Each structure stands twice: as C-alpha cells, then as structure tokens.
Amino acid sequence: MSSDETAGAGGEAGSGAIGEETPGASREEIIDIVDGQDRVVRQAPRSLAYRERLTHRCVFVLVRDADGRTFVHRRTPTKAVFPSFYDMFVGGVVGAGESYDVAALREAEEELGVSGLPQPTRLFKFLYEDGAGDGWSWWSTVYEVRCELPVSPQESEIDWHAFLTEEELEERLGAWPWTPDGLDAYRRLREFRA
C-alpha cells in the first residue's frame, strides 16, 4: 500500500470535514496526529499533516486471491506521494477517531471496488520512517485478507493491477519502482513470517 492518495500518503479515509457540508463546498479529511508511542496528540487536516510531515496512522493490506496470488498495482500519476509507483498493498490513512481495523476493511473494499470482504487479519504494527531524510513517518499496521470476489479497482487510485504469484512478485522487486513504505512493510512481512 502506501500512505498516499491524491492528497498524500494513504487511502481516502472518509472521516471529518471542515465547515458545513454545502453543495460545492470543499471537504478536507481530518486525521489523528500521533506521537512516538502512537498516542493521539491532536487532529489536523490531512494536507497540513503532509505539509508539516506530522506523524499519523496508516494501514497496509496484503490482498490474496483464491489461488494465493498477491494483488499488485500501479498508482495513478496524479498521486501526491509516490505517483506511478507500484505497490503490493492496498490501504491508506486512518481517519480521525477511526480504528486501524475499521480503516483496513474500508480501504481494502474501496481500493479493490468490492463489498463484503472478510475483516482483514491484523499481523503487526511498526513505525515507518522515511530513510531519505524527508521527515515522513507514520504508524503502520499490516493486515492480510483473502479476496475471492471480482475486483474493480478505483480508477482514481489505481492505474494498473494484477494478481501475481510470489515468484512473479519477487522477480519484479528489483525491476519496478515500488513505494518505499510498501517495500519496507513487505520486507518486515517476510521477516514476520520467517
């Protein structure tokens, strides 16, 4: 996945808005800002969190089909963070007051274009910190879910997709540009399973 979206890192969490909801009014997602122990310290508009590199919460959901293949996709070029990069997770930003578990199911269903998925299984949590010195960090909870439904990914989020075998995915790790946070989560997932 990647902490992303057209506004930045992670999926469109459908939580809070600033001001009244009126026709044509601009809504901005509100997210929880957290500290080094993942405790909520305040809430802020998503754009401010990205601009000021405030630590927030994200979910990463590894999706497998009935044959055990992994859903892999390329992000649209309009993404504010990691445009046109590949990812082996779906997911995104956790909305203000939303739990990781609720966000994981919401994001998976939204990005895959399905409804009725089972609740994703929570695997582990870690603090992602960008190694490039850009100041990005987010608490990330990794999940896994089996999707036996036909997928119809959000065109605003996903430019291309396929279900790849583990061998096909491994072959492409060094060849395609991958989201750095997705790669980090995938590396940690392999260590978690070892």
N, C-alpha and C positions, 0 to 999 in steps of 0.2 A: 504494500500500500504505500502510502506515502502521506505524510502530513501535508496536505496540499489543498487545492481547489483553485478555482479561478481567483479566489481571494488569497490563496496561500496554501498552508500546509494542512491537508486532510480533507475529509468529505464535508459536504454541506450539512451541518447539523441544524436541524430545523428548530432551533430554540430562539429565545427572545428577540425583540426588535426594539429599536429606539423610537420613541414617539408613538403617536396614534397610527393605527393601520387605516390609511385612507387610500382611495384609488390613486395610483401613480406615485404614492409615497415610497421613498427608498427605505428598505428594511436592511438592517445590518445585524448579522449574527452576533450574539453575546456569548462569550466563553469564560470559563473559570481560569484564572491565573493562579498558579500553584508555586510552592516553594520547593526546596531540595528534598523534602520528605513527602512530596505530593499532597500537601495540605493546601486547601483553597485559602488564598490570602485576599483575593478581590475578584471582581468580574470586570471585563473590558470588551469593547468591540473587537472583533477578530482583526480588522485592519490595523488597529493600534497595537495589538499583540504581535503582529508580524512586523510592523514598522519598528517597534521598540525591542523586538526579539525577546518577548516575555515568555517564560516557561508556561506551557499549557498541557493539555491532555489529548492523546490520540489513541486510536485503535487500529490494529493491523489484523486483517482476517485472511488467512490462507484458505482458499476455496478449492475443494477437490470434487471431481465428478464421480459418477458411479464406478468408473474404471480406475479411480485413484489418481487421475491426472490433475495437474495444478493449473488453475486459471491464471493466465498471464496476459497482461495488457500493456498497450502504449497509451500514455496520457496525451490529451489533446495539446496542440501548440498554444492554446490560449491560457493554460495554467500559469499562475503567477510564480509557482515554485516547481522546479524540475519539468518544464514543458517538454513534451515529446520524448520523455524518458520512459523506459519500461519498468514495470513493477510486477511482482509475484504476489502482492497482497492487494485487497481492496480495503477501504476504510477511510478514516479521516479524523477530523477534530471532534472531540466530545463537547457537546453544548453545555451551557451554564446549567448547573443543577442536575445534569444527566449523568447516569452511571455509565461506567465502561461497558457493562453487559448490554444495556439498552442501546448504547451507541453502536456497538458491534453488530447487532442484529439489524438496526436501522440502516447503517452504512452498507452492509452486505446486500440487503434487499434493494436499496436504492441504486447502487452501482451495478448490480447484476440485472436489475429490471425484473425482479421476481417478487412474489409474496408467498408466505407460508414456509419459509426456511425454518429448520430447527434452530434453537438457540445455539450460537457458536460456543464451542468449548474453550474456556479460558485456559491458557497454557502457562504464561509467565508475564512479568512486568519488568521494564527496565527504563532507565533514563537515557534517551538518545541525546547525544551532544555532537554537534557538527564538528568534525575534525579539521575543517578548512579554516577555522578561526572566524567564521561569520557570526557566531553568537547564537545560532539556532539551538534550542533544546526543547524537548517535550517528553513528558512521561508517556510511555507507550506500553499498552497491554496487547499481547499477541494471542490470537484465537485461531481456531481451525473449525471449518464446517464442511459438511458434505452437501452438495447441491445436485440433486438429480432432476431438477426442473430445467426446461429450456431457458437459456439466458437471453436477455435483450438489453445489453449494457446501455447506460446513459450516454447519448452521443455528445453531450456537453462535457463529459468526464473522460470518455474512453474512445480513442481513435481507431484502435485495432485490438482484437483479442483472439485467444485460442486456448485450448486445454492442452498442456504439454506433459509428456512423461517426465519423470525425474531425470532421466538421461538427457532428454532434449533440453530441459531447463539448464542442467549443468553445462552442456555444450555452449549455450548462449551467454553464460555469465561473463565470460571474458570478451565476447564479441559485440554485445549490445550495450548502449548507455543505460544504466539502471539507476533508479533513485537511490541516493546514498543511505537514507534511513531504511528503505526496504532491504537493501543489501545487508545492512547491519542487523536488522531483525532476522533475516534469513540465516545469516551466519550464526546468530545466537540460537535460532531454532534448531539448526543442525547440532550445535553443542548440547542443547537441552535434550535432544533425542539420543545422543551418543551414550 
